[in-house]
């Protein structure tokens, strides 16, 4: 039996509580103590409230999917940004994850559309270009008359490498490639940047 299994079975409240703690502990940023606090919270609330939480988790997993155009998360075939006629479809901002779209949208500084790569090239983690939505991005550039690509991958070694790989792929296409200005500190991630920093970075973007 695994160590996790032994922990679950030996919990004073029973194996079901141990299993719940184990599952909470797999969440990002949640250590064992935080997982125990969450489990105790679940134990303390009425059953109808616990069911609402469980139903919300299931509903998200069953209804949310990648947008067929940009790969942002949505409950529809095409996300609300791609389907908005006020958006400039010829201006595409390339990001790593859907949460980066949320961060950039909070600035209210960008009126184009997005393309979510669903990660970044990282050979050490076994992630190559074929594991991302790079081919779909190239098709968008060729088929939709995109005039500018803003590289908004995270300013990390892997993020910059991914941006460079994409720029090389598109160097013979009739599209301008820019990147976010370095108002964002190298080594940080978009998710934790404040609105002002992101807004300045968008406004001060430069040729890649």
C-alpha positions as CSV (number, residue, x, y, z in Angstrom):
1,X,0.0,0.0,0.0
2,X,1.3,3.5,-0.8
3,X,2.2,6.1,1.8
4,X,-0.9,8.1,0.8
5,X,-3.1,5.0,1.3
6,X,-1.6,4.4,4.8
7,X,-2.3,8.1,5.7
8,X,-5.9,7.9,4.5
9,X,-6.6,4.6,6.4
10,X,-5.0,5.8,9.6
11,X,-6.9,9.2,9.9
12,X,-8.7,9.4,13.2
13,X,-12.0,10.3,11.5
14,X,-11.8,7.4,9.0
15,X,-10.4,6.7,5.5
16,X,-12.9,8.9,3.7
17,X,-11.6,12.0,5.5
18,X,-8.0,10.9,4.8
19,X,-8.8,10.5,1.1
20,X,-10.4,14.0,1.0
21,X,-7.3,15.5,2.6
22,X,-5.1,13.6,0.1
23,X,-7.1,15.1,-2.8
24,X,-7.0,18.6,-1.4
25,X,-3.2,18.3,-0.9
26,X,-2.8,17.7,-4.7
27,X,-4.1,21.2,-5.5
28,X,-1.5,23.8,-6.4
29,X,-0.3,25.8,-3.4
30,X,-2.1,23.6,-0.9
31,X,0.1,21.9,1.6
32,X,-0.9,19.2,4.1
33,X,-2.0,21.6,6.8
34,X,-4.1,23.7,4.4
35,X,-5.6,20.4,3.0
36,X,-6.6,19.4,6.5
37,X,-8.2,22.8,7.2
38,X,-10.2,22.5,3.9
39,X,-11.4,19.0,4.9
40,X,-12.5,20.2,8.3
41,X,-14.4,23.0,6.6
42,X,-16.2,20.5,4.4
43,X,-17.1,18.5,7.5
44,X,-18.5,21.5,9.2
45,X,-20.9,22.8,6.5
46,X,-24.4,21.4,5.9
47,X,-24.7,18.6,3.3
48,X,-26.6,20.8,0.8
49,X,-23.8,23.3,0.7
50,X,-21.2,20.5,0.2
51,X,-23.3,19.2,-2.7
52,X,-23.4,22.6,-4.3
53,X,-19.6,22.7,-4.2
54,X,-19.4,19.2,-5.6
55,X,-21.9,20.0,-8.3
56,X,-20.0,23.2,-9.3
57,X,-16.8,21.2,-9.8
58,X,-18.6,18.6,-11.9
59,X,-20.4,21.3,-13.9
60,X,-17.1,23.1,-14.7
61,X,-15.5,19.8,-15.9
62,X,-18.5,18.9,-18.0
63,X,-19.3,22.3,-19.6
64,X,-16.0,24.2,-20.0
65,X,-13.9,23.4,-23.1
66,X,-11.2,25.1,-25.3
67,X,-12.5,27.7,-27.8
68,X,-12.4,26.2,-31.3
69,X,-10.7,29.4,-32.5
70,X,-8.3,30.6,-29.8
71,X,-8.2,27.8,-27.3
72,X,-9.2,30.0,-24.4
73,X,-11.7,28.3,-22.0
74,X,-15.4,28.7,-22.7
75,X,-18.8,27.1,-22.3
76,X,-19.5,27.7,-25.9
77,X,-18.0,26.5,-29.2
78,X,-16.4,29.9,-29.7
79,X,-15.5,32.1,-26.7
80,X,-17.1,35.6,-26.0
81,X,-13.9,37.4,-27.1
82,X,-13.6,35.7,-30.5
83,X,-17.3,36.2,-31.2
84,X,-17.3,39.9,-30.2
85,X,-17.6,41.9,-33.4
86,X,-15.9,44.9,-31.8
87,X,-12.6,43.0,-31.5
88,X,-9.8,43.5,-34.0
89,X,-9.4,40.0,-35.4
90,X,-6.2,41.0,-37.2
91,X,-4.4,41.7,-33.9
92,X,-3.6,38.5,-32.0
93,X,-2.0,38.3,-28.6
94,X,-0.3,35.0,-27.9
95,X,-0.3,33.7,-24.3
96,X,0.6,30.5,-22.6
97,X,-2.5,29.8,-20.5
98,X,-6.2,30.8,-20.2
99,X,-5.5,32.6,-16.9
100,X,-3.1,35.0,-18.8
101,X,-6.1,36.1,-20.9
102,X,-7.9,37.0,-17.7
103,X,-5.0,39.0,-16.4
104,X,-4.6,41.0,-19.7
105,X,-8.4,41.5,-20.0
106,X,-8.4,43.1,-16.6
107,X,-6.3,46.0,-18.0
108,X,-9.0,47.0,-20.5
109,X,-6.0,48.0,-22.7
110,X,-6.3,45.4,-25.5
111,X,-9.0,45.3,-28.1
112,X,-7.6,42.5,-30.3
113,X,-8.1,38.7,-29.8
114,X,-6.0,36.0,-28.2
115,X,-4.4,32.7,-29.0
116,X,-3.7,30.3,-26.0
117,X,-0.8,28.0,-26.5
118,X,-1.8,25.8,-23.6
119,X,1.7,25.8,-22.3
120,X,5.2,26.6,-23.4
121,X,8.0,24.6,-25.0
122,X,10.0,22.9,-22.2
123,X,12.2,19.9,-23.3
124,X,13.0,19.1,-19.7
125,X,9.3,18.5,-19.0
126,X,8.8,16.7,-22.3
127,X,6.7,19.5,-23.8
128,X,7.5,20.2,-27.5
129,X,5.9,22.4,-30.2
130,X,3.7,19.5,-31.2
131,X,2.1,19.5,-27.7
132,X,1.0,23.1,-28.0
133,X,-1.5,24.9,-30.4
134,X,1.3,26.5,-32.5
135,X,0.1,24.8,-35.7
136,X,-3.3,26.3,-35.2
137,X,-1.8,29.7,-34.7
138,X,0.1,29.5,-38.0
139,X,-3.2,28.5,-39.7
140,X,-4.9,31.6,-38.2
141,X,-2.2,33.8,-39.5
142,X,-2.4,32.4,-43.0
143,X,-6.2,32.1,-43.2
144,X,-7.5,35.0,-41.3
145,X,-5.4,37.9,-42.5
146,X,-3.7,38.5,-39.2
147,X,-1.4,41.6,-39.4
148,X,0.2,41.6,-36.0
149,X,1.2,38.9,-33.5
150,X,1.9,40.1,-29.9
151,X,4.1,37.6,-28.1
152,X,2.9,37.7,-24.5
153,X,4.5,34.5,-23.3
154,X,5.9,34.7,-19.8
155,X,9.3,36.4,-19.6
156,X,11.1,33.2,-18.5
157,X,13.7,31.1,-20.3
158,X,11.0,28.7,-21.6
159,X,8.6,31.5,-22.5
160,X,11.2,33.5,-24.4
161,X,12.3,30.3,-26.2
162,X,8.7,29.6,-27.2
163,X,8.3,33.1,-28.5
164,X,11.5,32.8,-30.5
165,X,10.4,29.5,-32.0
166,X,7.1,31.0,-33.1
167,X,8.7,34.1,-34.6
168,X,11.0,31.9,-36.6
169,X,8.1,29.9,-37.9
170,X,6.3,33.1,-39.0
171,X,9.3,35.0,-40.4
172,X,8.3,34.5,-44.0
173,X,4.6,35.4,-43.4
174,X,3.2,38.8,-44.0
175,X,2.7,39.6,-40.3
176,X,4.4,41.9,-37.9
177,X,5.6,40.2,-34.7
178,X,5.9,42.3,-31.5
179,X,6.4,41.4,-27.9
180,X,5.3,42.9,-24.6
181,X,7.6,45.7,-23.3
182,X,9.7,44.7,-20.4
183,X,7.6,46.4,-17.9
184,X,7.2,42.9,-16.6
185,X,10.2,41.7,-14.6
186,X,12.1,38.8,-16.1
187,X,11.4,35.6,-14.3
188,X,7.8,36.6,-13.3
189,X,4.5,35.4,-14.6
190,X,1.5,37.3,-16.0
191,X,-0.8,35.9,-13.4
192,X,0.8,37.9,-10.6
193,X,1.4,41.1,-12.5
194,X,-0.7,44.1,-11.5
195,X,-3.1,45.9,-13.9
196,X,-0.8,49.0,-14.3
197,X,2.2,46.9,-15.1
198,X,0.3,44.9,-17.7
199,X,-1.2,48.0,-19.2
200,X,2.2,49.6,-19.6
201,X,3.6,46.5,-21.1
202,X,0.8,46.3,-23.7
203,X,1.0,50.0,-24.7
204,X,4.9,49.8,-24.9
205,X,5.1,46.6,-27.0
206,X,8.0,46.5,-29.5
207,X,9.1,44.6,-32.5
208,X,10.3,41.0,-31.7
